[in-house]
Amino acid sequence: MLFDLAKQLSSRENEGLRRHRLILESPQYSHVTIAGREYLAFCSNDYLGLANHPELVEAVCDGARQYGVGAGASHLISGHSSAHHALESALASFTGFPQALLFSTGYMANAGVVTALIDRGDAVFADKLNHASLNDAVLHSRVKLIRYPHLDLAALERRLAMSPARRKLVMTDAVFSMDGDMAPVVGLLALCDKYDAWLLLDDAHGFGVLGRQGRGVVSHFNISSSRIIYMATLGKAAGVFGAFVAAQAEIIETLIQSARSYIYTTATPPLLSHALLRSLTLIEQEEWRRERLSQLIVQLRQGLQSLRWKLMPSATPIQPLIIGRNDEALQLSEALRERNILVPAIRPPTVPQGTARLRISLSALHSMEDVDQLTAALRELESNS
Ligand SMILES: *Cc1c(COP(=O)(O)O)cnc(C)c1O
């Protein structure tokens, strides 16, 4: 049996698909240390640069003194602390929903929503480029998954119109994690109204970045509806860890009663919720972080305009440069690394065949010089190749 695994692993290696983990010796930051060497990094989802913020480090220490280290139990037994509870209220009012519920991870939040709200005889409609956690959420349930081409409202409408399902749920990344583009949220909501469906918005990459004071995609599009089930993660722009769902009270109560990924797991350490309350204030008040991101996005796109490789159309901090072949994407990523710049090569199955890419992600802590360094290196590599 081990021999089988070794064979599988080596064919993965030959196809340029074997993944390796970097071992970071420093905090997440615009510059990171690996094996004693410093790199300029464009790989994290720490868009606002909060993951190593001194006030959050202090809040974690303070939280540990107040609540200890571990929650010790699941939320429904005795693990739900006043820190979790206060954060849920703050998240609900920040995002403009009646209630919010914390989950340990975004992966578990998506699984919880789908398994608690949807059952046999129901249907889930999903954009083809959705994050794996949304697809996997459906695997955990016994429900039919109906996928529609990326951003294609007309195709979704045909599928909704044909569906005899009792309950319908449309689910989408709000900002697509490997493409950086945004879902047509207003159009999706109109279809959900017309066909009486719920709309699950996965705002992992929009929360903290989009909308007024970083309130996310719902604020960005200035919409409000009892059909929306909003999910966002707290380990990306918020800089800490965890996730939450915000929605109508009946939905949240149903999740508490029956979402297995909520019920059968230990609550996250309350010290994280304590720090996240502080993070939420920084997100709300420090507009300069979002302004800096906007400047860097413009600068990067101008700097790479004339390259043979093209950036995908994206107005978010996720700026993928399409390379095409797996081995070429990998070689470029390695060549950048030799120049002390980290940009991950993203390959199938994470993205469709033939669209291997460098996923450049920007952070508010990058300087204009950092972005210049990246664009100069890419131009040089293009002229060498
Ligand atoms: C990262 C991500 C998740 C998972 O969130 P975690 O908290 O990391 O488990 C879910 N959806 C999308 C779109 C993501 O990018």
The ligand as an SDF file (V2000), in Angstrom:
LIG
                    3D

 15 15  0  0  0  0  0  0  0  0999 V2000
  -10.1330   31.0060    3.0940 C   0  0  0  0  0  0  0  0  0  0  0  0
  -11.5040   30.7760    2.5650 C   0  0  0  0  0  0  0  0  0  0  0  0
  -12.4320   30.0060    3.2610 C   0  0  0  0  0  0  0  0  0  0  0  0
  -12.0490   29.2050    4.4830 C   0  0  0  0  0  0  0  0  0  0  0  0
  -11.8700   29.9900    5.5770 O   0  0  0  0  0  0  0  0  0  0  0  0
  -10.9480   29.4530    6.7650 P   0  0  0  0  0  0  0  0  0  0  0  0
  -11.3210   30.2610    7.9310 O   0  0  0  0  0  0  0  0  0  0  0  0
   -9.5450   29.6310    6.3130 O   0  0  0  0  0  0  0  0  0  0  0  0
  -11.3000   27.9950    6.9280 O   0  0  0  0  0  0  0  0  0  0  0  0
  -13.7160   29.9400    2.7870 C   0  0  0  0  0  0  0  0  0  0  0  0
  -14.0710   30.5660    1.6470 N   0  0  0  0  0  0  0  0  0  0  0  0
  -13.1960   31.2910    0.9260 C   0  0  0  0  0  0  0  0  0  0  0  0
  -13.6450   31.9650   -0.3180 C   0  0  0  0  0  0  0  0  0  0  0  0
  -11.8790   31.3990    1.3570 C   0  0  0  0  0  0  0  0  0  0  0  0
  -10.9930   32.0800    0.6400 O   0  0  0  0  0  0  0  0  0  0  0  0
  1  2  1  0
  2  3  1  0
  2 14  2  0
  3  4  1  0
  3 10  2  0
  4  5  1  0
  5  6  1  0
  6  7  2  0
  6  8  1  0
  6  9  1  0
 10 11  1  0
 11 12  2  0
 12 13  1  0
 12 14  1  0
 14 15  1  0
M  END
$$$$
